[in-house]
């Protein structure tokens, strides 16, 4: 395979993966919005959404497509990590390569979860609490959980700054967008990235609390963060707003599937 064919396949993997990322966040958001409106739904993470969909005929077909998409995303990020190439061949440093590996691992797990959901062998929730409980038993486990919590807080700050500063536009082919498309993309991206920052901040705070109190029950993931919002004052409104923001992030991922520099 020559360089042109390689770049073409990498681009296809990346765009398909970004589309799957967008759809998965959209599914979580729709379920949370329905819960906020009191018309069913639930506060769940992407694994939970996959398990919910896998019980329905058309849903199973979507889970199959998402499993392939998650796998494509993981392969794209592995390629970036191994080759050290970012957007349009831009050289990546060690931290970005590690970040790409981490994202590949996350989407590899999502791909596995989707396959297990289709086979009816996926496990239930509370995975964050189980994993945290296991790590807390390690020597220095509390410090490790605390560091992960701080990493989530830093990720929250990064997403917030990336949104309000407009830095996300550097990764987009804005020259191919009309003025209207760029204007709406900017609005959608800001809302989506800020909502993602809120969720990451909640996860980080409760991971640090779990480490400080030596209590794995305090650890939460995306589903737990949504539950915390729903249980607080004006919970339905807060849950609805953040869920709408996550839906916006899902739409932004779909926009990236078309216009991101890969």
C-alpha positions in Angstrom: 0.0 0.0 0.0 1.5 3.3 -1.1 1.4 6.6 0.9 -1.7 7.8 -0.8 -3.7 4.6 -0.2 -2.5 4.6 3.4 -3.7 8.2 4.0 -7.0 7.4 2.3 -7.7 4.5 4.6 -6.6 6.3 7.7 -9.0 9.2 6.8 -11.9 6.7 6.3 -11.2 5.1 9.7 -11.1 8.5 11.4 -14.2 9.9 9.8 -16.2 6.7 10.4 -15.0 6.6 14.0 -15.9 10.2 14.6 -19.4 9.6 13.3 -19.8 6.6 15.7 -18.5 8.8 18.5 -21.2 11.4 17.7 -24.0 8.9 17.5 -23.0 7.3 20.8 -23.0 10.6 22.7 -26.3 11.5 21.0 -27.9 8.3 22.3 -26.8 9.0 25.9 -28.1 12.6 25.6 -31.5 11.5 24.2 -32.0 9.0 27.1 -31.1 11.7 29.6 -33.3 14.3 28.0 -36.3 11.9 28.1 -35.6 11.3 31.8 -35.4 15.0 32.5 -38.8 15.5 30.7 -40.3 12.6 32.7 -41.1 10.6 29.6 -39.0 7.5 30.3 -35.3 7.4 29.5 -32.5 7.0 32.0 -29.2 8.5 33.1 -26.6 6.1 31.6 -23.2 6.0 30.0 -22.4 4.9 26.4 -22.0 1.3 27.5 -25.5 1.4 29.1 -27.0 3.0 25.9 -25.5 0.1 23.9 -27.0 -2.5 26.2 -30.4 -0.8 25.9 -30.3 -0.7 22.1 -29.1 -4.3 21.8 -32.5 -5.5 23.1 -34.4 -4.1 20.1 -34.4 -5.1 16.4 -33.3 -1.9 14.7 -31.2 -1.0 17.8 -29.2 -4.2 17.3 -28.3 -3.1 13.7 -27.2 0.3 15.0 -25.1 -1.4 17.7 -23.4 -3.4 15.0 -22.6 -0.3 13.0 -21.3 1.5 16.2 -19.1 -1.5 17.1 -17.5 -1.2 13.7 -17.2 2.5 14.1 -15.6 2.3 17.6 -13.1 -0.2 16.2 -12.3 2.2 13.3 -11.8 5.0 15.8 -9.5 2.9 17.9 -7.4 1.9 14.8 -7.2 5.5 13.7 -5.8 6.6 17.1 -3.4 3.6 17.2 -2.1 4.7 13.8 -1.6 8.2 15.2 0.3 6.9 18.2 2.5 4.5 16.3 3.3 6.8 13.4 3.4 10.0 15.5 1.2 11.8 12.9 -1.7 14.0 13.7 -3.9 16.1 11.5 -2.8 16.0 7.9 0.5 14.4 8.7 1.5 16.9 11.4 4.1 15.4 13.7 2.9 14.5 17.2 5.0 14.7 20.4 5.1 12.1 23.2 2.1 13.4 25.1 -0.1 13.5 22.1 0.9 10.0 21.2 0.1 8.8 24.7 -3.2 10.6 24.4 -4.0 8.8 21.2 -3.2 5.5 22.8 -5.5 6.3 25.7 -8.4 7.2 23.3 -7.7 4.0 21.3 -8.1 2.0 24.6 -11.4 3.7 25.4 -12.9 3.0 22.0 -11.5 -0.5 22.0 -13.4 -1.1 25.2 -16.5 0.5 23.7 -16.2 -1.8 20.7 -15.9 -4.8 23.0 -18.9 -3.7 25.0 -20.9 -3.4 21.8 -20.0 -6.9 20.8 -20.8 -8.3 24.2 -24.1 -6.4 24.2 -25.0 -8.1 20.9 -24.1 -11.5 22.4 -26.1 -10.8 25.5 -23.0 -11.3 27.7 -22.3 -7.7 28.8 -22.0 -6.9 32.5 -24.1 -4.4 34.3 -23.3 -1.0 35.7 -21.2 0.2 38.7 -18.0 -0.6 36.8 -16.3 2.6 38.0 -17.0 1.6 41.7 -15.7 -2.0 41.1 -12.6 -0.8 39.3 -11.9 1.9 41.9 -12.4 -0.6 44.7 -9.8 -2.9 43.2 -7.3 -0.1 42.6 -7.8 1.3 46.2 -6.5 -2.1 47.5 -3.2 -1.6 45.6 -0.2 -0.1 47.3 -0.5 3.6 46.6 -3.9 3.0 45.1 -5.4 6.0 46.7 -2.8 8.2 45.1 -3.4 6.6 41.7 -7.2 7.2 41.9 -6.5 10.8 43.0 -4.2 11.4 40.1 -6.9 10.0 37.7 -9.4 12.4 39.3 -7.0 15.3 38.8 -6.6 14.2 35.2 -10.3 14.4 34.7 -10.4 17.9 36.2 -7.6 18.9 33.8 -9.6 17.4 30.9 -12.6 19.4 32.0 -10.5 22.6 32.0 -9.1 21.7 28.5 -12.6 21.1 27.1 -13.9 24.3 28.6 -11.0 26.4 27.3 -11.0 24.6 23.9 -14.7 25.6 23.6 -14.7 29.2 24.8 -11.4 30.0 23.0 -12.5 28.6 19.7 -9.3 26.5 19.5 -11.3 23.6 18.1 -11.5 25.5 14.8 -7.8 24.7 14.2 -8.7 21.1 13.6 -11.4 21.9 11.1 -11.3 22.6 7.3 -13.0 25.9 7.8 -12.0 27.0 4.3 -14.5 24.4 3.1 -17.4 25.8 5.2 -19.8 28.6 4.4 -20.0 31.5 6.8 -23.3 30.1 8.1 -21.9 26.6 8.6 -18.9 27.9 10.5 -21.2 30.1 12.7 -23.4 27.2 13.6 -20.5 24.8 14.1 -19.0 27.3 16.5 -22.2 27.6 18.5 -22.7 23.8 18.6 -19.1 23.1 19.5 -19.0 25.7 22.4 -22.2 24.3 23.9 -21.0 20.7 23.5 -17.5 21.1 24.8 -18.7 23.1 27.9 -21.2 20.4 28.7 -18.5 17.8 28.4 -16.3 19.9 30.7 -19.1 19.8 33.3 -19.4 16.0 33.2 -15.6 15.6 33.3 -15.4 17.9 36.3 -18.0 16.0 38.2 -16.2 12.7 37.5 -12.9 14.2 38.7 -14.3 15.6 41.9 -15.9 12.3 42.9 -12.8 10.3 42.0 -10.8 12.6 44.3 -13.4 12.2 47.0 -13.3 8.4 46.6 -9.5 8.5 47.1 -9.6 10.9 50.0 -12.3 9.0 51.9 -11.0 5.5 50.8 -14.5 4.8 49.6 -15.0 3.3 46.1 -18.8 4.1 46.3 -18.0 7.7 45.6 -16.5 7.0 42.2 -18.7 7.8 39.2 -18.6 7.7 35.5 -20.7 9.5 32.9 -23.9 7.8 34.1 -23.0 8.7 37.7 -22.4 12.3 36.8 -25.8 12.5 35.1 -27.4 11.0 38.2 -25.7 13.6 40.4 -27.2 16.3 38.3 -30.6 14.8 38.4 -30.5 14.4 42.2 -29.5 17.9 42.9 -31.6 21.1 43.3 -33.5 21.8 40.1 -32.2 18.4 39.0 -34.5 18.0 36.0 -33.5 21.3 34.6 -29.7 20.8 35.1 -29.9 17.2 33.7 -31.8 18.5 30.7 -29.3 21.3 30.0 -26.2 19.1 30.3 -27.9 16.4 28.3 -28.7 18.9 25.6 -25.1 20.0 25.7 -23.9 16.4 25.3 -26.3 16.1 22.3 -24.6 19.2 20.9 -21.2 17.5 21.4 -22.5 14.5 19.5 -23.6 16.8 16.6 -20.1 18.4 16.7 -18.5 15.0 16.4 -20.6 14.4 13.3 -19.5 17.8 11.9 -15.9 16.7 12.5 -16.6 13.5 10.6 -17.1 15.7 7.6 -14.7 18.6 8.2 -12.0 17.5 10.6 -8.4 17.6 9.3 -7.3 14.0 9.3 
